Amino acid sequence: MRHTLPIAPQFYVTAPQPCPYLPGRMERKLFTALQGEGARRLNDGLSKQGFRRSQNVLYRPSCSDCAACLSARINVAAFEPTKSQRRTIRRNAGLMRRATSPWATEEQYTLFRRYLVSRHATGGMADMDTFEFAAMIEETPVRTRVVEYAEPDGTMVATCLTDILDDGVSMVYSFFEPDRAAASLGTFVILDHVEIARENGLPYVYLGYWVPGSDKMGYKAAFSGLEVYADGRWQKMRDPAAFRARAHPLVNDPISEQVANISLPDTRPARPKG
């Protein structure tokens, strides 16, 4: 099925499939291609409206049964680490951060495989081979960095594929050494991205989707300054329980109405002066 706007880009809807977050639910995504000279502006504009990037596609959940998946971001100015998060920062103070171009390496893939086997052995990415991993890292039409974290001896312990937006950094996908649970590396990578955003004068850290009622997504609600995109606007996360009603099917607008309400940036190439 395809839905179009008066101007490019065109939007499509995926076929329903089992939801990976809420048992007994079916998920469906609204998506569009991310390509051409206007890709960066489109990524900037739609990220502000709850979309996420996967390689050269931008997508947003558009399920018929619920609207529980909410795009989440941290407002850097409003963020204050908890005591536990401050301990995590101290615990990982010896790690070295290195931001590189989006180029896949064997060391990254080895760490990625260990992470998947330990944390997501039955997930949709469990069978990803080296070529698919390289595509995830390298196929990007926007400004992207691979942020690696390593011990002083050079041993890689965490990696994050990160997009640079005009108003923040977007954590596309992260993975870390699963045998170091006490180090809370997943939390540390998020905390360090708050610092990266602050260092670069960017107001937000985009975390992906938060799903009320999903244990695997619950950790995102632990960060202060959290905002979620609901009902067409970003809202401060005050009480996570207040969003549980979004699992009801009546909260969702029809697909055609969702598409019509998307605000598109001007992605046409700039005309030469003179």
Contacts in CASP RR format, 6 or more apart in sequence:
PFRMAT RR
TARGET T0000
AUTHOR 0000-0000-0000
METHOD contacts of the structure
MODEL  1
MRHTLPIAPQFYVTAPQPCPYLPGRMERKLFTALQGEGARRLNDGLSKQG
FRRSQNVLYRPSCSDCAACLSARINVAAFEPTKSQRRTIRRNAGLMRRAT
SPWATEEQYTLFRRYLVSRHATGGMADMDTFEFAAMIEETPVRTRVVEYA
EPDGTMVATCLTDILDDGVSMVYSFFEPDRAAASLGTFVILDHVEIAREN
GLPYVYLGYWVPGSDKMGYKAAFSGLEVYADGRWQKMRDPAAFRARAHPL
VNDPISEQVANISLPDTRPARPKG
1 12 0 8 1.000
1 13 0 8 1.000
1 255 0 8 1.000
2 10 0 8 1.000
2 11 0 8 1.000
2 12 0 8 1.000
2 13 0 8 1.000
3 10 0 8 1.000
3 11 0 8 1.000
3 12 0 8 1.000
3 13 0 8 1.000
3 255 0 8 1.000
3 256 0 8 1.000
3 259 0 8 1.000
4 10 0 8 1.000
4 11 0 8 1.000
5 11 0 8 1.000
5 259 0 8 1.000
5 260 0 8 1.000
5 262 0 8 1.000
5 264 0 8 1.000
7 264 0 8 1.000
8 267 0 8 1.000
9 32 0 8 1.000
9 33 0 8 1.000
9 42 0 8 1.000
9 264 0 8 1.000
9 267 0 8 1.000
10 32 0 8 1.000
10 33 0 8 1.000
11 30 0 8 1.000
11 31 0 8 1.000
11 32 0 8 1.000
11 259 0 8 1.000
11 262 0 8 1.000
12 30 0 8 1.000
12 31 0 8 1.000
12 32 0 8 1.000
13 28 0 8 1.000
13 29 0 8 1.000
13 30 0 8 1.000
13 31 0 8 1.000
13 62 0 8 1.000
13 255 0 8 1.000
14 28 0 8 1.000
14 29 0 8 1.000
14 31 0 8 1.000
15 28 0 8 1.000
16 26 0 8 1.000
16 27 0 8 1.000
16 28 0 8 1.000
16 63 0 8 1.000
16 64 0 8 1.000
17 26 0 8 1.000
17 27 0 8 1.000
17 28 0 8 1.000
18 24 0 8 1.000
18 25 0 8 1.000
18 26 0 8 1.000
18 27 0 8 1.000
19 25 0 8 1.000
19 26 0 8 1.000
19 27 0 8 1.000
19 63 0 8 1.000
20 27 0 8 1.000
20 123 0 8 1.000
20 124 0 8 1.000
21 27 0 8 1.000
21 68 0 8 1.000
21 69 0 8 1.000
21 211 0 8 1.000
21 214 0 8 1.000
21 216 0 8 1.000
21 217 0 8 1.000
22 66 0 8 1.000
22 68 0 8 1.000
22 211 0 8 1.000
22 213 0 8 1.000
22 214 0 8 1.000
22 247 0 8 1.000
25 63 0 8 1.000
25 65 0 8 1.000
25 66 0 8 1.000
25 247 0 8 1.000
26 63 0 8 1.000
26 64 0 8 1.000
26 65 0 8 1.000
27 61 0 8 1.000
27 63 0 8 1.000
27 69 0 8 1.000
28 61 0 8 1.000
28 62 0 8 1.000
28 63 0 8 1.000
28 64 0 8 1.000
29 59 0 8 1.000
29 60 0 8 1.000
29 61 0 8 1.000
29 62 0 8 1.000
30 59 0 8 1.000
30 60 0 8 1.000
30 61 0 8 1.000
30 62 0 8 1.000
30 255 0 8 1.000
30 258 0 8 1.000
30 259 0 8 1.000
31 57 0 8 1.000
31 58 0 8 1.000
31 59 0 8 1.000
31 60 0 8 1.000
32 42 0 8 1.000
32 46 0 8 1.000
32 57 0 8 1.000
32 58 0 8 1.000
32 59 0 8 1.000
33 56 0 8 1.000
33 57 0 8 1.000
33 58 0 8 1.000
34 42 0 8 1.000
34 43 0 8 1.000
34 53 0 8 1.000
34 56 0 8 1.000
34 57 0 8 1.000
34 58 0 8 1.000
34 141 0 8 1.000
34 142 0 8 1.000
35 56 0 8 1.000
35 141 0 8 1.000
36 141 0 8 1.000
36 267 0 8 1.000
37 267 0 8 1.000
37 269 0 8 1.000
38 267 0 8 1.000
38 268 0 8 1.000
38 269 0 8 1.000
39 56 0 8 1.000
39 141 0 8 1.000
39 142 0 8 1.000
39 267 0 8 1.000
40 141 0 8 1.000
40 142 0 8 1.000
40 143 0 8 1.000
41 265 0 8 1.000
41 266 0 8 1.000
41 267 0 8 1.000
42 58 0 8 1.000
42 264 0 8 1.000
42 265 0 8 1.000
42 267 0 8 1.000
43 53 0 8 1.000
43 58 0 8 1.000
43 142 0 8 1.000
43 163 0 8 1.000
43 165 0 8 1.000
44 165 0 8 1.000
44 166 0 8 1.000
44 167 0 8 1.000
44 265 0 8 1.000
45 263 0 8 1.000
45 264 0 8 1.000
45 265 0 8 1.000
46 58 0 8 1.000
46 60 0 8 1.000
46 262 0 8 1.000
47 53 0 8 1.000
47 58 0 8 1.000
47 163 0 8 1.000
47 165 0 8 1.000
47 170 0 8 1.000
47 206 0 8 1.000
48 167 0 8 1.000
49 60 0 8 1.000
49 229 0 8 1.000
49 232 0 8 1.000
49 262 0 8 1.000
49 263 0 8 1.000
50 60 0 8 1.000
50 71 0 8 1.000
50 229 0 8 1.000
51 58 0 8 1.000
51 59 0 8 1.000
51 60 0 8 1.000
51 71 0 8 1.000
52 58 0 8 1.000
52 59 0 8 1.000
52 60 0 8 1.000
52 71 0 8 1.000
52 170 0 8 1.000
52 172 0 8 1.000
52 206 0 8 1.000
52 208 0 8 1.000
52 209 0 8 1.000
53 140 0 8 1.000
53 142 0 8 1.000
53 163 0 8 1.000
53 170 0 8 1.000
53 172 0 8 1.000
54 136 0 8 1.000
54 172 0 8 1.000
55 135 0 8 1.000
55 136 0 8 1.000
55 139 0 8 1.000
55 140 0 8 1.000
56 139 0 8 1.000
56 140 0 8 1.000
56 141 0 8 1.000
60 71 0 8 1.000
61 67 0 8 1.000
61 69 0 8 1.000
61 209 0 8 1.000
62 252 0 8 1.000
62 255 0 8 1.000
62 258 0 8 1.000
63 69 0 8 1.000
63 252 0 8 1.000
64 249 0 8 1.000
64 252 0 8 1.000
65 249 0 8 1.000
65 252 0 8 1.000
66 246 0 8 1.000
66 247 0 8 1.000
66 248 0 8 1.000
66 249 0 8 1.000
66 251 0 8 1.000
66 252 0 8 1.000
67 230 0 8 1.000
67 246 0 8 1.000
67 247 0 8 1.000
67 251 0 8 1.000
67 252 0 8 1.000
68 211 0 8 1.000
68 212 0 8 1.000
68 213 0 8 1.000
68 214 0 8 1.000
68 243 0 8 1.000
68 246 0 8 1.000
68 247 0 8 1.000
69 209 0 8 1.000
69 210 0 8 1.000
69 211 0 8 1.000
70 209 0 8 1.000
70 210 0 8 1.000
70 211 0 8 1.000
70 212 0 8 1.000
70 228 0 8 1.000
70 229 0 8 1.000
70 230 0 8 1.000
70 243 0 8 1.000
70 246 0 8 1.000
71 206 0 8 1.000
71 208 0 8 1.000
71 209 0 8 1.000
71 210 0 8 1.000
71 228 0 8 1.000
71 229 0 8 1.000
72 206 0 8 1.000
72 207 0 8 1.000
72 208 0 8 1.000
72 209 0 8 1.000
72 210 0 8 1.000
72 220 0 8 1.000
72 226 0 8 1.000
72 227 0 8 1.000
72 228 0 8 1.000
72 229 0 8 1.000
72 237 0 8 1.000
73 204 0 8 1.000
73 205 0 8 1.000
73 206 0 8 1.000
73 207 0 8 1.000
73 208 0 8 1.000
73 226 0 8 1.000
73 227 0 8 1.000
73 229 0 8 1.000
73 234 0 8 1.000
74 190 0 8 1.000
74 194 0 8 1.000
74 204 0 8 1.000
74 205 0 8 1.000
74 207 0 8 1.000
74 223 0 8 1.000
74 225 0 8 1.000
74 226 0 8 1.000
74 227 0 8 1.000
75 203 0 8 1.000
75 204 0 8 1.000
75 225 0 8 1.000
75 226 0 8 1.000
75 227 0 8 1.000
76 194 0 8 1.000
76 197 0 8 1.000
76 198 0 8 1.000
76 202 0 8 1.000
76 203 0 8 1.000
76 204 0 8 1.000
76 205 0 8 1.000
77 203 0 8 1.000
78 224 0 8 1.000
78 225 0 8 1.000
79 194 0 8 1.000
79 223 0 8 1.000
79 224 0 8 1.000
79 225 0 8 1.000
80 224 0 8 1.000
80 225 0 8 1.000
81 89 0 8 1.000
81 191 0 8 1.000
81 224 0 8 1.000
82 222 0 8 1.000
82 224 0 8 1.000
85 187 0 8 1.000
85 191 0 8 1.000
85 222 0 8 1.000
85 223 0 8 1.000
88 183 0 8 1.000
88 184 0 8 1.000
88 187 0 8 1.000
88 188 0 8 1.000
88 191 0 8 1.000
89 188 0 8 1.000
89 191 0 8 1.000
91 182 0 8 1.000
91 183 0 8 1.000
91 184 0 8 1.000
91 188 0 8 1.000
92 149 0 8 1.000
92 183 0 8 1.000
92 184 0 8 1.000
92 185 0 8 1.000
92 188 0 8 1.000
94 151 0 8 1.000
94 152 0 8 1.000
95 149 0 8 1.000
95 150 0 8 1.000
95 151 0 8 1.000
95 157 0 8 1.000
95 158 0 8 1.000
95 188 0 8 1.000
96 149 0 8 1.000
96 150 0 8 1.000
96 151 0 8 1.000
96 152 0 8 1.000
96 154 0 8 1.000
97 147 0 8 1.000
97 148 0 8 1.000
97 149 0 8 1.000
97 192 0 8 1.000
98 147 0 8 1.000
98 148 0 8 1.000
98 149 0 8 1.000
98 150 0 8 1.000
99 145 0 8 1.000
99 146 0 8 1.000
99 147 0 8 1.000
99 148 0 8 1.000
99 162 0 8 1.000
100 145 0 8 1.000
100 146 0 8 1.000
100 148 0 8 1.000
101 145 0 8 1.000
101 146 0 8 1.000
102 137 0 8 1.000
102 138 0 8 1.000
102 140 0 8 1.000
102 144 0 8 1.000
102 145 0 8 1.000
102 146 0 8 1.000
102 161 0 8 1.000
103 137 0 8 1.000
103 138 0 8 1.000
103 146 0 8 1.000
104 130 0 8 1.000
104 133 0 8 1.000
104 134 0 8 1.000
104 136 0 8 1.000
104 137 0 8 1.000
104 138 0 8 1.000
107 156 0 8 1.000
108 133 0 8 1.000
108 137 0 8 1.000
108 146 0 8 1.000
108 148 0 8 1.000
108 156 0 8 1.000
108 159 0 8 1.000
109 130 0 8 1.000
109 133 0 8 1.000
111 156 0 8 1.000
111 157 0 8 1.000
111 158 0 8 1.000
111 159 0 8 1.000
111 175 0 8 1.000
111 176 0 8 1.000
111 177 0 8 1.000
112 128 0 8 1.000
112 133 0 8 1.000
112 159 0 8 1.000
112 175 0 8 1.000
114 177 0 8 1.000
114 178 0 8 1.000
114 179 0 8 1.000
115 175 0 8 1.000
115 176 0 8 1.000
115 177 0 8 1.000
115 178 0 8 1.000
116 123 0 8 1.000
116 125 0 8 1.000
116 126 0 8 1.000
116 128 0 8 1.000
116 175 0 8 1.000
117 126 0 8 1.000
117 178 0 8 1.000
118 178 0 8 1.000
118 179 0 8 1.000
119 178 0 8 1.000
120 126 0 8 1.000
128 136 0 8 1.000
136 161 0 8 1.000
136 173 0 8 1.000
137 146 0 8 1.000
137 161 0 8 1.000
140 163 0 8 1.000
142 163 0 8 1.000
142 164 0 8 1.000
143 163 0 8 1.000
143 164 0 8 1.000
144 161 0 8 1.000
144 162 0 8 1.000
144 163 0 8 1.000
144 164 0 8 1.000
144 172 0 8 1.000
145 162 0 8 1.000
145 164 0 8 1.000
146 159 0 8 1.000
146 160 0 8 1.000
146 161 0 8 1.000
146 162 0 8 1.000
147 159 0 8 1.000
147 160 0 8 1.000
147 162 0 8 1.000
147 189 0 8 1.000
147 192 0 8 1.000
147 193 0 8 1.000
147 196 0 8 1.000
148 156 0 8 1.000
148 158 0 8 1.000
148 159 0 8 1.000
149 156 0 8 1.000
149 157 0 8 1.000
149 158 0 8 1.000
149 159 0 8 1.000
149 176 0 8 1.000
149 185 0 8 1.000
149 188 0 8 1.000
149 189 0 8 1.000
149 192 0 8 1.000
150 156 0 8 1.000
150 157 0 8 1.000
151 157 0 8 1.000
157 176 0 8 1.000
157 177 0 8 1.000
157 180 0 8 1.000
157 183 0 8 1.000
157 185 0 8 1.000
158 174 0 8 1.000
158 175 0 8 1.000
158 176 0 8 1.000
158 177 0 8 1.000
158 185 0 8 1.000
158 186 0 8 1.000
158 188 0 8 1.000
158 189 0 8 1.000
159 174 0 8 1.000
159 175 0 8 1.000
159 176 0 8 1.000
160 171 0 8 1.000
160 172 0 8 1.000
160 173 0 8 1.000
160 174 0 8 1.000
160 189 0 8 1.000
160 193 0 8 1.000
161 171 0 8 1.000
161 172 0 8 1.000
161 173 0 8 1.000
161 174 0 8 1.000
162 169 0 8 1.000
162 170 0 8 1.000
162 171 0 8 1.000
162 172 0 8 1.000
162 193 0 8 1.000
162 196 0 8 1.000
163 169 0 8 1.000
163 170 0 8 1.000
163 172 0 8 1.000
164 170 0 8 1.000
165 202 0 8 1.000
165 204 0 8 1.000
165 206 0 8 1.000
167 202 0 8 1.000
167 203 0 8 1.000
167 204 0 8 1.000
168 197 0 8 1.000
168 200 0 8 1.000
168 202 0 8 1.000
168 203 0 8 1.000
168 204 0 8 1.000
168 205 0 8 1.000
168 206 0 8 1.000
169 193 0 8 1.000
169 196 0 8 1.000
169 197 0 8 1.000
169 200 0 8 1.000
169 202 0 8 1.000
169 204 0 8 1.000
169 205 0 8 1.000
169 206 0 8 1.000
170 205 0 8 1.000
170 206 0 8 1.000
170 208 0 8 1.000
171 189 0 8 1.000
171 190 0 8 1.000
171 193 0 8 1.000
171 205 0 8 1.000
171 206 0 8 1.000
171 207 0 8 1.000
171 208 0 8 1.000
174 186 0 8 1.000
174 189 0 8 1.000
176 185 0 8 1.000
176 186 0 8 1.000
176 189 0 8 1.000
177 183 0 8 1.000
177 185 0 8 1.000
187 219 0 8 1.000
187 222 0 8 1.000
190 205 0 8 1.000
190 207 0 8 1.000
190 223 0 8 1.000
193 205 0 8 1.000
194 205 0 8 1.000
197 203 0 8 1.000
197 204 0 8 1.000
197 205 0 8 1.000
204 227 0 8 1.000
207 220 0 8 1.000
207 223 0 8 1.000
208 220 0 8 1.000
209 217 0 8 1.000
210 217 0 8 1.000
210 218 0 8 1.000
210 220 0 8 1.000
210 221 0 8 1.000
210 226 0 8 1.000
210 228 0 8 1.000
211 217 0 8 1.000
211 218 0 8 1.000
212 240 0 8 1.000
212 241 0 8 1.000
212 243 0 8 1.000
212 244 0 8 1.000
212 246 0 8 1.000
212 247 0 8 1.000
213 244 0 8 1.000
213 247 0 8 1.000
218 240 0 8 1.000
220 226 0 8 1.000
221 237 0 8 1.000
221 240 0 8 1.000
225 236 0 8 1.000
225 237 0 8 1.000
226 236 0 8 1.000
226 237 0 8 1.000
227 234 0 8 1.000
227 235 0 8 1.000
227 236 0 8 1.000
227 237 0 8 1.000
228 234 0 8 1.000
228 235 0 8 1.000
228 237 0 8 1.000
228 243 0 8 1.000
229 235 0 8 1.000
230 243 0 8 1.000
230 246 0 8 1.000
232 261 0 8 1.000
245 251 0 8 1.000
253 261 0 8 1.000
END
